[in-house]
Amino acid sequence: MAGGGGGAWKVAYADFVTAMMAFFMVMWLVSQDQKVKDSVAKYFVDPVGFSLSGSSNRPKDAAGVFESEFNGQVPGAKSRTSGRGRGTMRSRENMEGETSMVADSIMEDTENSQKWMGEAKRQLAAAKNTPAVQAGNVTEIEAAKMLLSRKLRQQFQSEAIGATEGVYQDLVSASLNRVDFDELAEELIRSSMEEN
């Protein structure tokens, strides 16, 4: 048998190796955070980097199977324009969908923008007196970011949840859980410091 060839084991071994590779890829994907999972899912929606159907400049209106906010050959490259307002947040175009929507709601409304910029200044002042800053565990900016992030999350969740009911509350809550309030707080604090 050894001298005559008998290569059937090679086919079985190749199938086994392929199955193990697929298993480990699935295990790797399951252990990743939501951003990586979204990036992989979006790759399978549009692997070549452009949409073949639809003519809308809003990807979710472009007749795709899944809602997609990204296209282009670089994973994570925003396809939606971010110039809708005159806000001061410099990295709004790099924010994820839900985070960008909240940033737009803050920065495009002058009254709302002034409110949160003022809140950022108050949290910077309050951060000096926090025990973590006085003990030297965190900087004033880091403490202010944590305080402002908590305030932003509470405000947006209470307003959004209060305005909906039933399954819509669950949908709104799920969307708000994807908002990076820490990133928003950091941008607001940076902008408020630049104003001074």
C-alpha positions as CSV (number, residue, x, y, z in Angstrom):
1,M,0.0,0.0,0.0
2,A,2.8,2.4,0.9
3,G,4.6,1.8,-2.4
4,G,1.5,1.8,-4.5
5,G,0.4,5.4,-3.6
6,G,-2.8,5.2,-1.6
7,G,-3.3,8.9,-1.3
8,A,-6.8,8.9,0.1
9,W,-5.5,9.9,3.5
10,K,-4.3,13.2,1.9
11,V,-7.8,14.2,1.0
12,A,-9.1,13.4,4.4
13,Y,-6.2,15.3,6.0
14,A,-6.8,18.3,3.8
15,D,-10.5,18.3,4.8
16,F,-9.6,18.1,8.5
17,V,-7.1,20.9,8.2
18,T,-9.6,23.1,6.4
19,A,-12.3,22.3,9.0
20,M,-9.8,23.2,11.8
21,M,-8.9,26.5,10.1
22,A,-12.5,27.4,9.8
23,F,-13.2,26.4,13.4
24,F,-10.3,28.6,14.7
25,M,-11.4,31.5,12.6
26,V,-14.9,31.3,14.0
27,M,-13.5,31.1,17.5
28,W,-11.3,34.1,16.9
29,L,-14.2,36.1,15.5
30,V,-16.5,35.2,18.4
31,S,-13.8,36.5,20.9
32,Q,-13.5,39.9,19.1
33,D,-15.2,43.2,20.1
34,Q,-18.2,44.6,18.2
35,K,-16.1,46.9,16.0
36,V,-14.1,43.9,14.5
37,K,-17.3,41.9,14.1
38,D,-18.9,44.8,12.2
39,S,-15.8,45.2,10.0
40,V,-15.8,41.5,9.1
41,A,-19.6,41.6,8.4
42,K,-19.2,44.7,6.2
43,Y,-16.4,43.1,4.3
44,F,-18.7,40.2,3.3
45,V,-21.4,42.7,2.3
46,D,-19.1,44.7,0.0
47,P,-15.7,42.9,-0.4
48,V,-14.4,44.9,-3.3
49,G,-15.0,48.3,-1.7
50,F,-17.8,49.7,-3.8
51,S,-21.5,49.1,-4.0
52,L,-22.7,47.6,-7.3
53,S,-26.4,48.5,-6.8
54,G,-28.1,51.7,-5.8
55,S,-27.2,55.2,-6.5
56,S,-27.7,56.9,-3.1
57,N,-24.8,58.5,-1.3
58,R,-26.3,57.1,1.9
59,P,-25.1,53.5,2.1
60,K,-28.2,52.2,3.9
61,D,-30.3,53.4,0.9
62,A,-28.0,51.7,-1.6
63,A,-30.0,48.4,-1.8
64,G,-27.5,46.4,0.2
65,V,-28.4,43.3,2.0
66,F,-27.2,44.7,5.3
67,E,-27.0,48.2,6.5
68,S,-23.5,49.4,5.8
69,E,-22.0,52.7,6.8
70,F,-18.6,51.8,5.5
71,N,-17.2,51.2,2.0
72,G,-13.9,51.6,0.4
73,Q,-10.9,49.3,0.5
74,V,-9.7,50.5,3.9
75,P,-11.8,48.9,6.7
76,G,-13.5,51.6,8.7
77,A,-13.4,54.3,6.1
78,K,-16.6,56.4,6.4
79,S,-18.7,56.8,3.3
80,R,-21.1,59.3,4.8
81,T,-20.3,62.9,4.7
82,S,-19.7,64.6,8.0
83,G,-20.0,68.2,6.9
84,R,-23.6,68.7,7.9
85,G,-22.9,71.2,10.7
86,R,-20.3,73.7,11.8
87,G,-19.3,71.8,15.0
88,T,-15.8,72.0,16.4
89,M,-15.3,68.3,16.9
90,R,-12.3,67.5,14.7
91,S,-12.6,63.7,14.5
92,R,-16.4,63.4,13.8
93,E,-15.7,61.8,10.4
94,N,-13.9,59.0,12.2
95,M,-16.7,58.2,14.6
96,E,-18.9,55.2,14.4
97,G,-22.5,55.6,13.2
98,E,-24.4,56.0,16.5
99,T,-21.6,58.1,18.1
100,S,-21.5,60.4,15.0
101,M,-25.2,60.9,15.2
102,V,-25.0,62.0,18.8
103,A,-22.1,64.2,18.0
104,D,-24.1,65.8,15.2
105,S,-27.0,66.4,17.5
106,I,-24.7,68.1,20.0
107,M,-22.6,70.2,17.5
108,E,-25.2,71.2,14.9
109,D,-27.6,72.8,17.4
110,T,-26.0,76.0,18.8
111,E,-27.9,75.9,22.0
112,N,-27.1,72.3,22.6
113,S,-23.5,72.8,21.7
114,Q,-23.1,75.7,24.1
115,K,-24.8,73.7,26.8
116,W,-22.4,70.8,26.5
117,M,-19.3,73.0,26.1
118,G,-20.3,74.7,29.3
119,E,-20.8,71.3,31.0
120,A,-17.3,70.3,29.8
121,K,-15.8,73.4,31.4
122,R,-17.7,72.7,34.7
123,Q,-16.5,69.1,34.7
124,L,-12.9,70.2,34.1
125,A,-13.2,72.5,37.2
126,A,-14.9,69.8,39.3
127,A,-12.3,67.2,38.3
128,K,-9.6,69.1,40.3
129,N,-11.4,68.1,43.6
130,T,-12.0,64.5,42.9
131,P,-10.2,62.0,45.1
132,A,-8.6,60.2,42.2
133,V,-6.9,63.4,40.9
134,Q,-5.8,64.5,44.4
135,A,-4.3,61.0,44.9
136,G,-2.5,61.3,41.6
137,N,-4.2,58.2,40.1
138,V,-5.6,60.1,37.1
139,T,-5.1,63.5,35.5
140,E,-7.6,66.2,35.6
141,I,-8.5,65.8,32.0
142,E,-9.1,62.0,32.4
143,A,-11.3,62.6,35.4
144,A,-13.2,65.3,33.6
145,K,-13.7,63.0,30.7
146,M,-15.1,60.3,32.9
147,L,-17.5,62.7,34.7
148,L,-18.7,64.3,31.4
149,S,-19.1,60.9,29.7
150,R,-21.3,59.7,32.6
151,K,-23.3,62.9,32.4
152,L,-23.8,62.6,28.6
153,R,-24.8,58.9,28.9
154,Q,-27.4,59.7,31.6
155,Q,-28.8,62.7,29.7
156,F,-29.2,61.0,26.4
157,Q,-30.5,57.7,27.8
158,S,-33.1,59.4,30.0
159,E,-34.4,61.6,27.1
160,A,-34.5,58.8,24.6
161,I,-35.9,56.2,26.9
162,G,-38.5,58.6,28.2
163,A,-39.7,59.4,24.6
164,T,-40.3,55.8,23.6
165,E,-42.1,52.8,25.0
166,G,-42.2,49.0,24.5
167,V,-39.9,47.4,21.9
168,Y,-38.9,50.9,20.8
169,Q,-37.2,51.5,24.1
170,D,-35.2,48.3,23.6
171,L,-34.2,49.5,20.2
172,V,-33.2,52.9,21.4
173,S,-31.3,51.4,24.3
174,A,-29.4,49.0,22.1
175,S,-28.4,51.9,19.8
176,L,-27.3,54.1,22.8
177,N,-25.2,51.2,24.1
178,R,-23.1,51.5,20.9
179,V,-22.4,55.2,21.4
180,D,-18.9,55.9,22.6
181,F,-19.6,58.6,25.2
182,D,-16.0,58.6,26.3
183,E,-14.9,59.7,22.8
184,L,-17.6,62.4,22.7
185,A,-16.6,63.6,26.2
186,E,-12.9,63.8,25.2
187,E,-13.7,65.8,22.1
188,L,-15.9,68.2,24.1
189,I,-13.2,68.7,26.7
190,R,-10.6,69.3,24.1
191,S,-12.8,71.8,22.3
192,S,-13.6,73.6,25.5
193,M,-9.9,73.8,26.4
194,E,-9.1,75.3,23.0
195,E,-11.7,78.0,23.5
196,N,-9.9,79.3,26.6
